[in-house]
């Protein structure tokens, strides 16, 4: 199953979700490939990869396959296709349709993995649109704050464009960075998302300083001394269970139709 994690707003937990979900799925003996589409390379660094020559850009240019470019990571069972700052040039170097087809072809040809997770940048450009088109499932992490809820509409527009082009990934929202001090507000955000034309994961991700510690340590939260049994790690374990259930029951939903008509 191919998943992308998308949102135009930064700081909502896109990379944290990719890394933590990858680690949680790997705990369940799933084989994972992370594809880093963000020129800032946060997912690459967050998996302990610091030295490499080839990147996703070499794949898009047709120079090497993903099989040749991928790197082993600090997480057993998880490999990664690294990013590079040159990915910023992708919108200029490739036409929209050509880039869409390149990425979709590259990831669809990969074998030997249960899940492919794509991390995207906080920019709804060609790379992000290409990730949506290549995906079976799109996860939209939404921070529990008013500004993040408002930015969500821009992501829906990109998904609608993919629908119009004939691609219909299943779309789920994920509420992130919940503050334990604002339970009433958290419930309001959850109720708001349930009224939107997407599906919503039951799991919500609680805020913890350990996510920042994990990023500074270049490893997922599961591999910190206090992280393995933390609330954040357990939240992503719960999310992994939901993702597995969704992948085992892939079928069209009324939400996809609602998005295309919105």
Helices and strands as residue ranges (DSSP letters): E 2-5, H 14-27, E 32-36, H 42-46, H 56-60, H 66-69, E 71-72, E 78-81, G 85-89, H 90-93, H 96-108, E 115-119, H 126-134, E 137-143, H 146-164, E 170-176, H 183-194, E 199-200, H 210-216, G 221-223, H 231-248, H 254-261
